């Protein structure tokens, strides 16, 4: 029995060591690939621009956030709001905005209108059809730009060969550990996909802040995969049209958008379920690397606890400390560059929470299918 326990602990320690090595290699690679997500400032654009916002029962959000979009400093732009079968006061609020802002175009979709695409994609197709300009900028009704230069900065990089610009969609800082973890997870996800994009493997973006060429979005919309699910238009755009050299990631603070994070754990789970629904459509090598990173992270924490309980704490302390110092340093640099310095104090908590997420919550969210876009 003692021999069996010793062999078991040795095997667990070996697996733990492999996880530590993998986590360290991923951290070094992301630090090298992303450059800490820091970028030089880009010039503003003067190209005509169409901003498209799809909204369903977002009256309060439109009333609060739409003025900041309409008052952008860009010299030539239109704002298209697609009011998708809302039964709140969205239509009347939008009509009031039209009186004061002639560059606002409102499209009201009737609940009885026949839909040729599922969920949000039908609303997006209506906005796309109405757009007059080749340069597009997409965001949500609950988003507010970080500055008046947001539109110009996001569209400035839409110059060949760049046809897709993935911006940072941040969340407002509020009290509570759930808000802290959501903001960290958003930052961490941005670090991941910006790293992959910079080495020529783009795989995702966020629809809260995304610029692209109209021709690229039309091309993606014509693909059979586009209609396979009601949401995920951002990730599917990258999956269908993203190439090694045509996707750019923006990390300048003035190009951010801000949204309110979900206030409850249940609401956040529902949101994550929708966001991760396109994960199974990523390219195989991307799925493998993302799974390896997440699984090795969760397993590392689980085995660390088991080995420590088994009395082998002295063997893992130095290895674990080295890994944490490297990874937390990477996250701290990223948090600083993305103006999330407050998160640095909570990195150990977020590290442990993400392990729980990977081992328990992620499989549930990933395999549960979402049928609606809101």
Number of C-alpha atoms within 10 A of each C-alpha: 6 7 8 9 11 12 12 12 18 14 12 17 20 12 16 24 18 14 22 23 15 18 22 17 14 17 21 14 14 23 21 14 18 22 17 21 25 15 13 8 12 14 12 17 20 15 17 17 25 27 25 26 26 23 25 19 18 20 21 15 17 23 17 13 18 22 13 15 22 19 12 17 15 21 12 15 23 22 24 22 25 27 24 24 18 18 14 13 13 22 20 11 14 21 14 11 19 14 10 9 15 11 16 18 20 19 17 17 18 12 11 7 8 9 12 10 17 17 18 20 22 20 25 22 18 19 24 20 10 16 20 15 17 15 23 28 25 21 22 21 25 22 25 26 24 16 18 17 18 27 30 26 25 30 29 18 23 23 13 10 12 17 24 33 23 27 27 26 25 28 21 13 17 13 8 9 12 16 21 22 19 18 22 24 16 16 21 15 14 26 23 20 20 31 23 20 25 20 14 16 20 28 26 26 30 18 21 26 28 23 30 24 21 21 13 17 22 14 13 20 20 10 12 8 13 21 18 13 22 20 24 23 23 21 24 27 23 23 21 19 17 24 18 14 17 20 26 23 24 24 22 21 17 18 23 26 23 19 19 14 20 16 12 10 11 10 12 16 16 15 17 15 21 23 18 20 20 20 18 11 16 18 13 9 10 16 15 11 12 14 13 15 18 18 15 23 23 21 19 23 19 16 19 20 13 15 19 14 10 12 10 15 14 10 12 18 12 11 14 16 11 12 18 18 11 16 21 16 16 18 22 20 20 24 23 16 17 20 13 17 14 13 19 18 10 14 21 11 12 20 20 14 14 20 21 17 16 19 17 12 15 18 12 14 20 18 13 13 13 19 12 12 15 14
